[in-house]
Amino acid sequence: MNKSILITFCFLISAFSSYSQQIPRFNPDTIRTIVIDSPVNIVSHKLRAQDFIDAVMADTGFYKAFQNMKLYAFTAENRIFSYDKKNKVNGKIYRRILHSNEASKHKVEYTAKSDSGNVFKKNGKYQLYTVEMFDYIFMNAYNSGIVKSESTGTANKGKNEGYRAKLKTLVFTPGRKVNGIPFISSKTEIFGPDMRQFYTYEFARGKYLDSIPVYRFKVIRKPSSSPDDVVIQEMTTIFDMNNFQILGRYIDMKYSNMLFDFNVQMDIELNRFNDQLLPVKISYQGNWNIPFHKEERASFLIVHKDYKREAP
C-alpha cells in the first residue's frame, strides 16, 4: 500500500472544559457542558431511535455552522500539545488570533503566539503530520488558523482534495460509508444493516450551557462485541429539544491491525449568535501509528469567542 495513502488515511481517522495546563489524556468523558437530568422515556416523548438516526443522516446545519463563521469577526484561541510515549508533553503551540471577513476578504491578526519543545523539524516544518493536515483541512473549511499551514499551496490542493472530502463525511455527516479507506470503509456505516448489531442506543435529556434544553443520543459499541468489529466506539449527538438542531458531537474511534493503530476522541460544540449556529469549541486527542512514520500523540483545544456580525 502506498505510504502517503496510509499516512493520510490515519490522519482522517484521527482528525477529533476549561483550560488548565493541557487537555487530559484519554479521558473517556463526553461533552462536558451537558448536565443530564434524566433518561428519556421514548414512549411518552413519542421518539424512536430511528428518529434520531434520521436526523443525524439528514442534517446539514452542523457543517453550515462552520461556514457561517465567514460572516463574523471572532477570536480563536488554539492550544496544541504533542506527547512522548509516556504521555508527557514534549511540544506546545499556542495561538490567539483575531479573524475578520470585511468585504468577504478574510484577514488574520496574531495577538499572541508561542512555541516550545519538539515542535519543528530541522527544515522548519511542523514535526507533527497530524497538525499539518488538521490545519490544512480546517483552514479550508472555516479559516480557523490553528497554525500557518504549509499545505495550503496550489501544489498540494489537488492531492488533498479527496482526503478532505473523506474527512468531511466522517466528522460532519457520520453514519455513511467512507469509500477508499483500506479495510474499514464499511465499518463507518454505523447505522447500516451490517453494523447495527454491534451498537446500543441511549437517550437522555438535560441542559446544554446551563440553559438550552436538549436530548443526548448516544450510539455505543455493545460490550459483547469485539472492539475490532467497529471503528466508531461511541458517537454522542446533542439535539436542541425545541427544533432538533444538532448542537454538539463527540466521536470516539479506535482500531488496530498490522498496518495501523489509532485511538482518537474528538468533541465539537456549537452555540447560537444572532440566531445562527457557530462553533465555540473543538477538542481533540489521539494517538496513531503506521509503518514508515513516527508514532504521533497530540491534543488540541480550539476555542472561538467574541463573535461579531460584520457588514456584507
GULO-187597 format. One record per residue (C-alpha): residue in one letter; x, y, z; chain. Coordinates in Angstrom, 2 decimals. Layout:
BEGIN
{'A' {X Y Z} 'A'} ...
//
This chain:
BEGIN
{'M' {0.00 0.00 0.00} 'A'} {'N' {1.26 3.48 -0.89} 'A'} {'K' {2.90 5.18 2.08} 'A'} {'S' {1.21 8.54 1.52} 'A'} {'I' {-2.22 6.88 1.41} 'A'} {'L' {-1.56 5.15 4.73} 'A'} {'I' {-0.39 8.39 6.36} 'A'} {'T' {-3.34 10.38 5.12} 'A'} {'F' {-5.86 7.66 5.98} 'A'} {'C' {-4.68 7.52 9.53} 'A'} {'F' {-4.98 11.28 9.82} 'A'} {'L' {-8.54 11.13 8.53} 'A'} {'I' {-9.49 8.83 11.34} 'A'} {'S' {-7.52 10.80 13.93} 'A'} {'A' {-8.73 14.18 12.92} 'A'} {'F' {-11.41 14.66 16.53} 'A'} {'S' {-13.73 22.41 29.78} 'A'} {'S' {-11.68 24.84 30.84} 'A'} {'Y' {-8.03 25.07 30.01} 'A'} {'S' {-5.57 24.35 32.75} 'A'} {'Q' {-2.15 23.16 31.61} 'A'} {'Q' {-3.13 20.63 28.96} 'A'} {'I' {-6.08 18.58 27.76} 'A'} {'P' {-6.37 15.46 29.96} 'A'} {'R' {-5.13 12.41 28.10} 'A'} {'F' {-7.53 9.55 27.37} 'A'} {'N' {-10.43 10.99 29.31} 'A'} {'P' {-13.49 8.98 28.15} 'A'} {'D' {-15.98 11.68 29.17} 'A'} {'T' {-18.28 13.09 26.50} 'A'} {'I' {-19.44 16.67 26.00} 'A'} {'R' {-18.83 18.31 29.39} 'A'} {'T' {-21.14 21.28 29.02} 'A'} {'I' {-24.16 18.95 29.17} 'A'} {'V' {-25.88 18.41 32.51} 'A'} {'I' {-28.14 15.34 32.25} 'A'} {'D' {-31.47 15.49 34.08} 'A'} {'S' {-32.87 12.02 33.42} 'A'} {'P' {-33.16 9.17 30.93} 'A'} {'V' {-35.78 9.70 28.23} 'A'} {'N' {-38.99 7.69 28.19} 'A'} {'I' {-39.26 7.09 24.46} 'A'} {'V' {-42.97 6.25 24.57} 'A'} {'S' {-44.01 9.41 26.41} 'A'} {'H' {-41.85 11.56 24.16} 'A'} {'K' {-43.08 9.79 21.03} 'A'} {'L' {-39.49 9.26 19.91} 'A'} {'R' {-37.71 6.26 18.45} 'A'} {'A' {-34.05 5.56 17.82} 'A'} {'Q' {-34.82 5.90 14.13} 'A'} {'D' {-35.98 9.50 14.67} 'A'} {'F' {-32.53 10.43 15.92} 'A'} {'I' {-30.78 8.40 13.23} 'A'} {'D' {-32.83 10.08 10.52} 'A'} {'A' {-31.98 13.49 11.97} 'A'} {'V' {-28.25 12.70 12.03} 'A'} {'M' {-28.30 11.44 8.45} 'A'} {'A' {-30.34 14.37 7.11} 'A'} {'D' {-28.55 17.16 8.98} 'A'} {'T' {-26.68 19.87 7.07} 'A'} {'G' {-26.70 22.53 9.79} 'A'} {'F' {-23.72 21.15 11.71} 'A'} {'Y' {-21.30 21.82 8.86} 'A'} {'K' {-23.10 25.02 7.87} 'A'} {'A' {-22.25 26.40 11.32} 'A'} {'F' {-18.59 26.40 10.29} 'A'} {'Q' {-19.41 28.15 7.03} 'A'} {'N' {-21.38 30.79 8.98} 'A'} {'M' {-18.12 31.96 10.58} 'A'} {'K' {-17.22 33.78 7.38} 'A'} {'L' {-19.92 36.33 8.25} 'A'} {'Y' {-18.34 37.17 11.61} 'A'} {'A' {-15.28 38.63 13.24} 'A'} {'F' {-14.15 36.45 16.14} 'A'} {'T' {-11.23 35.48 18.33} 'A'} {'A' {-9.70 31.99 18.14} 'A'} {'E' {-7.52 30.59 20.92} 'A'} {'N' {-5.67 27.46 19.85} 'A'} {'R' {-3.57 25.22 22.06} 'A'} {'I' {-1.79 22.18 20.65} 'A'} {'F' {0.28 19.67 22.59} 'A'} {'S' {2.43 16.78 21.42} 'A'} {'Y' {3.41 13.90 23.73} 'A'} {'D' {6.12 11.30 24.09} 'A'} {'K' {5.46 7.58 24.58} 'A'} {'K' {4.94 8.14 28.32} 'A'} {'N' {2.27 10.78 27.56} 'A'} {'K' {4.47 13.59 28.82} 'A'} {'V' {4.23 16.88 26.92} 'A'} {'N' {7.20 17.37 24.58} 'A'} {'G' {5.89 20.18 22.37} 'A'} {'K' {3.47 23.12 22.67} 'A'} {'I' {1.90 25.55 20.20} 'A'} {'Y' {-0.26 28.49 21.27} 'A'} {'R' {-2.05 31.00 19.05} 'A'} {'R' {-4.55 33.77 19.80} 'A'} {'I' {-5.92 35.06 16.53} 'A'} {'L' {-8.34 37.81 15.54} 'A'} {'H' {-10.32 36.92 12.43} 'A'} {'S' {-12.24 39.37 10.27} 'A'} {'N' {-14.03 38.99 6.96} 'A'} {'E' {-14.84 42.52 5.85} 'A'} {'A' {-15.97 42.80 2.22} 'A'} {'S' {-15.67 38.99 2.01} 'A'} {'K' {-11.90 39.24 2.46} 'A'} {'H' {-10.53 37.13 5.26} 'A'} {'K' {-7.92 38.76 7.50} 'A'} {'V' {-5.89 37.22 10.32} 'A'} {'E' {-4.07 39.05 13.10} 'A'} {'Y' {-1.96 37.13 15.62} 'A'} {'T' {-2.24 38.81 19.01} 'A'} {'A' {-0.28 36.08 20.83} 'A'} {'K' {1.97 33.34 19.51} 'A'} {'S' {4.38 30.92 21.17} 'A'} {'D' {6.05 27.55 20.51} 'A'} {'S' {8.17 25.36 22.73} 'A'} {'G' {9.64 21.89 22.80} 'A'} {'N' {9.61 19.36 19.98} 'A'} {'V' {7.51 21.36 17.50} 'A'} {'F' {9.57 21.90 14.34} 'A'} {'K' {11.80 19.76 12.12} 'A'} {'K' {15.23 20.99 11.04} 'A'} {'N' {13.74 22.22 7.76} 'A'} {'G' {11.30 24.47 9.68} 'A'} {'K' {8.18 22.39 9.01} 'A'} {'Y' {5.96 21.20 11.82} 'A'} {'Q' {7.04 17.97 13.49} 'A'} {'L' {3.51 16.53 13.58} 'A'} {'Y' {1.90 15.48 10.33} 'A'} {'T' {-1.37 15.48 12.29} 'A'} {'V' {-1.05 19.22 12.94} 'A'} {'E' {-0.20 19.98 9.32} 'A'} {'M' {-3.13 18.03 7.90} 'A'} {'F' {-5.60 19.14 10.57} 'A'} {'D' {-4.72 22.75 9.84} 'A'} {'Y' {-4.98 22.27 6.08} 'A'} {'I' {-8.44 20.73 6.31} 'A'} {'F' {-9.97 23.12 8.83} 'A'} {'M' {-8.32 26.18 7.30} 'A'} {'N' {-10.14 25.31 4.08} 'A'} {'A' {-13.38 24.53 5.90} 'A'} {'Y' {-13.67 27.60 8.12} 'A'} {'N' {-10.40 29.54 8.22} 'A'} {'S' {-9.59 28.70 11.83} 'A'} {'G' {-5.87 29.39 11.56} 'A'} {'I' {-4.52 26.84 14.03} 'A'} {'V' {-1.07 27.42 12.54} 'A'} {'K' {0.12 28.92 9.30} 'A'} {'S' {-0.40 25.88 7.11} 'A'} {'E' {2.41 24.59 4.95} 'A'} {'S' {-0.08 22.59 2.89} 'A'} {'T' {-2.36 25.29 1.54} 'A'} {'G' {-0.39 25.94 -1.61} 'A'} {'T' {-1.73 25.12 -5.05} 'A'} {'A' {0.77 22.30 -5.46} 'A'} {'N' {-0.96 20.31 -2.74} 'A'} {'K' {-4.56 21.28 -3.43} 'A'} {'G' {-5.43 18.53 -5.88} 'A'} {'K' {-3.66 15.82 -3.90} 'A'} {'N' {-5.50 16.65 -0.69} 'A'} {'E' {-8.94 17.44 -2.11} 'A'} {'G' {-10.13 13.83 -1.98} 'A'} {'Y' {-8.77 13.33 1.52} 'A'} {'R' {-10.61 16.43 2.76} 'A'} {'A' {-13.88 15.13 1.31} 'A'} {'K' {-13.47 11.87 3.25} 'A'} {'L' {-12.82 13.73 6.49} 'A'} {'K' {-15.87 15.93 5.98} 'A'} {'T' {-18.02 12.83 5.56} 'A'} {'L' {-16.62 11.18 8.68} 'A'} {'V' {-16.87 14.20 11.02} 'A'} {'F' {-19.74 16.29 9.67} 'A'} {'T' {-22.02 13.61 8.18} 'A'} {'P' {-21.26 10.44 10.17} 'A'} {'G' {-23.01 7.16 9.62} 'A'} {'R' {-22.16 6.92 5.93} 'A'} {'K' {-19.75 4.58 4.24} 'A'} {'V' {-16.48 6.36 3.54} 'A'} {'N' {-15.15 4.79 0.36} 'A'} {'G' {-11.45 4.47 -0.28} 'A'} {'I' {-10.30 3.73 3.27} 'A'} {'P' {-8.50 0.37 3.32} 'A'} {'F' {-10.05 -2.44 5.37} 'A'} {'I' {-12.61 -0.39 7.30} 'A'} {'S' {-14.66 1.64 4.81} 'A'} {'S' {-17.84 -0.30 5.59} 'A'} {'K' {-17.27 -0.04 9.37} 'A'} {'T' {-18.01 3.70 9.29} 'A'} {'E' {-21.60 2.97 8.17} 'A'} {'I' {-22.74 2.55 11.77} 'A'} {'F' {-26.48 2.79 11.03} 'A'} {'G' {-26.35 0.28 8.18} 'A'} {'P' {-27.89 -3.22 8.49} 'A'} {'D' {-24.49 -4.91 8.88} 'A'} {'M' {-23.26 -2.61 11.67} 'A'} {'R' {-26.36 -2.00 13.82} 'A'} {'Q' {-25.92 -5.38 15.52} 'A'} {'F' {-22.79 -4.07 17.24} 'A'} {'Y' {-24.36 -0.98 18.85} 'A'} {'T' {-26.85 0.03 21.52} 'A'} {'Y' {-28.69 3.37 21.69} 'A'} {'E' {-29.15 5.51 24.79} 'A'} {'F' {-31.30 8.62 25.31} 'A'} {'A' {-31.25 11.28 27.96} 'A'} {'R' {-32.45 14.82 28.36} 'A'} {'G' {-30.67 17.71 30.02} 'A'} {'K' {-29.34 21.25 29.74} 'A'} {'Y' {-26.63 22.47 27.40} 'A'} {'L' {-24.63 25.52 28.58} 'A'} {'D' {-26.93 25.62 31.64} 'A'} {'S' {-29.92 26.94 29.69} 'A'} {'I' {-30.75 25.09 26.44} 'A'} {'P' {-33.00 22.00 26.86} 'A'} {'V' {-31.52 19.14 24.86} 'A'} {'Y' {-31.66 15.46 24.06} 'A'} {'R' {-28.48 13.41 24.19} 'A'} {'F' {-28.39 10.49 21.74} 'A'} {'K' {-25.55 8.02 22.29} 'A'} {'V' {-24.55 5.21 19.93} 'A'} {'I' {-22.25 2.88 21.87} 'A'} {'R' {-20.49 -0.36 20.97} 'A'} {'K' {-22.07 -3.32 22.77} 'A'} {'P' {-19.79 -4.80 25.46} 'A'} {'S' {-20.47 -8.24 23.99} 'A'} {'S' {-18.92 -7.26 20.65} 'A'} {'S' {-15.21 -7.09 19.90} 'A'} {'P' {-13.52 -3.69 19.57} 'A'} {'D' {-12.26 -4.96 16.20} 'A'} {'D' {-15.85 -5.27 14.93} 'A'} {'V' {-16.22 -1.49 14.81} 'A'} {'V' {-14.19 1.68 14.26} 'A'} {'I' {-16.53 4.15 15.96} 'A'} {'Q' {-16.67 3.03 19.60} 'A'} {'E' {-19.09 5.80 20.58} 'A'} {'M' {-20.84 8.70 18.89} 'A'} {'T' {-22.81 11.16 21.01} 'A'} {'T' {-25.01 13.81 19.38} 'A'} {'I' {-26.69 16.69 21.22} 'A'} {'F' {-30.04 17.89 19.84} 'A'} {'D' {-31.85 21.09 20.71} 'A'} {'M' {-35.13 19.84 22.21} 'A'} {'N' {-37.12 22.67 20.63} 'A'} {'N' {-36.13 22.25 16.98} 'A'} {'F' {-33.94 19.11 16.81} 'A'} {'Q' {-30.92 21.08 15.56} 'A'} {'I' {-27.56 19.46 16.33} 'A'} {'L' {-25.56 21.48 18.87} 'A'} {'G' {-22.70 19.10 19.60} 'A'} {'R' {-20.98 15.88 18.62} 'A'} {'Y' {-18.49 13.60 20.34} 'A'} {'I' {-16.75 10.76 18.49} 'A'} {'D' {-14.55 8.05 19.98} 'A'} {'M' {-12.66 5.97 17.40} 'A'} {'K' {-10.24 3.10 17.96} 'A'} {'Y' {-8.82 0.44 15.70} 'A'} {'S' {-5.72 -1.69 15.47} 'A'} {'N' {-4.29 -4.17 12.99} 'A'} {'M' {-0.89 -4.99 11.47} 'A'} {'L' {-0.88 -1.84 9.33} 'A'} {'F' {-2.11 0.88 11.68} 'A'} {'D' {-3.15 1.63 15.22} 'A'} {'F' {-5.18 4.64 16.34} 'A'} {'N' {-7.09 5.81 19.40} 'A'} {'V' {-8.88 9.13 18.93} 'A'} {'Q' {-11.53 11.27 20.64} 'A'} {'M' {-12.99 14.47 19.19} 'A'} {'D' {-15.61 16.83 20.63} 'A'} {'I' {-17.22 19.66 18.61} 'A'} {'E' {-19.64 22.13 20.22} 'A'} {'L' {-21.81 24.90 18.73} 'A'} {'N' {-23.81 27.81 20.13} 'A'} {'R' {-26.15 30.48 18.75} 'A'} {'F' {-25.18 34.06 17.95} 'A'} {'N' {-27.77 36.30 16.27} 'A'} {'D' {-29.85 33.15 15.88} 'A'} {'Q' {-27.13 31.47 13.82} 'A'} {'L' {-25.21 28.38 14.92} 'A'} {'L' {-21.45 28.88 15.20} 'A'} {'P' {-18.65 26.67 16.56} 'A'} {'V' {-17.39 27.53 20.03} 'A'} {'K' {-15.11 24.61 20.91} 'A'} {'I' {-13.24 21.77 19.24} 'A'} {'S' {-11.18 19.42 21.35} 'A'} {'Y' {-9.16 16.51 20.01} 'A'} {'Q' {-6.84 13.95 21.49} 'A'} {'G' {-5.37 10.99 19.72} 'A'} {'N' {-2.56 8.57 19.01} 'A'} {'W' {-1.86 6.99 15.67} 'A'} {'N' {0.93 4.77 14.45} 'A'} {'I' {1.60 3.45 10.95} 'A'} {'P' {4.58 1.84 9.15} 'A'} {'F' {7.33 4.12 7.84} 'A'} {'H' {6.16 7.01 10.02} 'A'} {'K' {6.88 8.06 13.59} 'A'} {'E' {4.09 7.46 16.10} 'A'} {'E' {2.19 10.67 16.83} 'A'} {'R' {0.40 11.66 20.02} 'A'} {'A' {-1.33 15.02 20.17} 'A'} {'S' {-4.18 17.01 21.70} 'A'} {'F' {-5.81 20.23 20.52} 'A'} {'L' {-8.12 22.70 22.23} 'A'} {'I' {-9.65 25.29 19.88} 'A'} {'V' {-11.96 27.91 21.40} 'A'} {'H' {-13.85 30.56 19.40} 'A'} {'K' {-15.37 33.55 21.16} 'A'} {'D' {-16.38 37.22 20.82} 'A'} {'Y' {-18.36 36.69 17.62} 'A'} {'K' {-19.43 39.95 15.99} 'A'} {'R' {-21.53 40.12 12.84} 'A'} {'E' {-19.78 42.05 10.08} 'A'} {'A' {-21.34 44.16 7.36} 'A'} {'P' {-21.58 42.38 3.98} 'A'} 
//
